[in-house]
Amino acid sequence: MSLGEFALIERFFAEGFARREDVAIGVGDDAAVVRVPAGSELVVAVDTIVSGVHFPEELAPEHVGYRALAVNLSDLAAMGAKPCWCTLALTLPRVDEGWLQDFTRGFRELAIGHGVALIGGDTTRGPLTLTVQILGLVPSGSAIRRSGAGAGDFIFVSGTPGDAAAGLGLIQGKNPKMQSEHDRYLRNRFLTPTPRVELGLALRGIASAAIDVSDGLHADLAKLMTASSTGAHVDLNQLPLSPALVDSQGVARARGLALGGGDDYELCFTVPADRLSAVRRAAAASECSITRIGVVEAETGLRCFDAGHLVTVDTTGYDHFAS
């Protein structure tokens, strides 16, 4: 006989997650209660991922669980927030205890790594869908927003964007090739992305604006520029491309994936010129590579240059409702 809803919650989600002293009431009541310290503000994000839309239907459950939380951690990283608590709404076509065991392991691994307590949620029956709400803290008035970039600020991106999109292509068989060390690296960049939480925390008081790269660098940078009522000059030759991406895709396609591919969960951010030394120290302290790829301009719009020549970039990023 399959588990009922409450037995499912008790078995897979009531124990084994990070414990925090600031959780007054957690899993098992009608709602959770947490204590927010004086002088702090609550930062809240929520994301839904759907089987066949955000991840291949055949993806291993431990990777589904990991990614469900990772995408939310990335949102808090972009705000410079410290993740603390989360809730999980899980819609399942049926109760598969083996699948749930593996899913929970992937989710729990990342939650424990970041000290995040699971404090509630919901389970129901239907197409495989996961909704995670994450809550974190920032000192009052210190959250990094998309709207703070100013003309003359430098534009940075963390890591090497484009890897995850290439990895997804390999997983889906769109780029058939013998599995090399580089291919394994790219696959893992999709399966287990690294939310840049430590970098986000280090950027508080340094970055003037930030956004996480989930829908593609070009599209997400455009959103940041729109929010800041500014424009951008991007040097395509400065895009940080991983050796694995170049080996797997070639330079031209690697550049296209770096601009238009999604699911990287890197941070794109702007920094005033007088804080360049500070941002280098912040990146080193968080053990995360960052690359300067352009400069913010007063004229609105995003302009990309290749060897000094203005070029047209044919990418709009991921949009759920695009025709």
Secondary structure, DSSP 4 states (H G I P E B T S, - for coil): ----HHHHHHHHTSSSS---TTEEE-TTSSS-EEPPPTTEEEEEEEEEEEBTTTB-TT--HHHHHHHHHHHHHHHHHHHTPEEEEEEEEEEESS--HHHHHHHHHHHHHHHHHTTPEEEEEEEEESSSEEEEEEEEEEETT----GGG--TT-EEEEES-TTHHHHHHHHHTTSS-----HHHHHHHHHHHS----HHHHHHTTTT-SEEEEESS-HHHHHHHHHHHHT-EEEEEGGG----HHHHHHH-HHHHHHHHHH-----EEEEEE-GGGHHHHHHHHHHTT--EEEEEEEESS-EEEEEETTEEE--------TT--
